[in-house]
Amino acid sequence: MTYPIDKEVFVKRWCEAKGEADESDREFAEALVNCINKAYKRGVEDGKRSCK
């Protein structure tokens, strides 16, 4: 992954794909994108440390 995921876009598309998404679907999508972006940031940090 070369960049973090835009949270608003991801959640919007997730809910659209679900069809009749409710609040729990939105909460799940937000939690998922938060985890993905956290992993991305951790990977960037690890990469910077390995280049020192």
C-alpha positions in Angstrom: 0.0 0.0 0.0 1.5 3.3 -1.0 -0.9 5.7 0.7 -3.5 5.8 3.5 -7.2 5.3 2.6 -9.5 8.3 2.7 -11.8 7.4 5.5 -14.9 9.4 4.3 -14.7 7.9 0.8 -14.1 4.4 2.1 -17.1 4.5 4.5 -19.4 6.0 1.8 -18.4 3.4 -0.7 -18.7 0.6 1.9 -22.2 1.6 2.8 -23.2 2.0 -0.8 -22.0 -1.5 -1.6 -23.9 -2.8 1.4 -27.2 -1.5 0.0 -29.3 -0.8 3.0 -26.5 0.0 5.4 -27.3 0.9 9.0 -25.3 2.5 11.8 -23.5 -0.7 12.7 -22.3 -1.1 9.0 -21.0 2.5 9.2 -19.2 1.8 12.5 -17.7 -1.4 11.1 -16.4 0.4 8.0 -14.9 3.2 10.2 -13.2 0.7 12.4 -11.9 -1.3 9.4 -10.4 1.8 7.7 -8.9 3.0 11.0 -7.1 -0.4 11.3 -5.9 -0.3 7.7 -4.6 3.2 8.1 -2.9 2.4 11.4 -1.1 -0.6 9.7 -0.1 1.7 6.9 1.4 4.3 9.2 3.2 1.6 11.2 4.7 0.3 8.0 5.9 3.7 7.0 7.5 4.2 10.5 9.2 0.7 10.3 10.4 1.6 6.8 11.9 4.8 8.0 13.7 3.1 10.9 15.2 0.4 8.7 16.7 3.1 6.4 18.7 4.7 9.2 
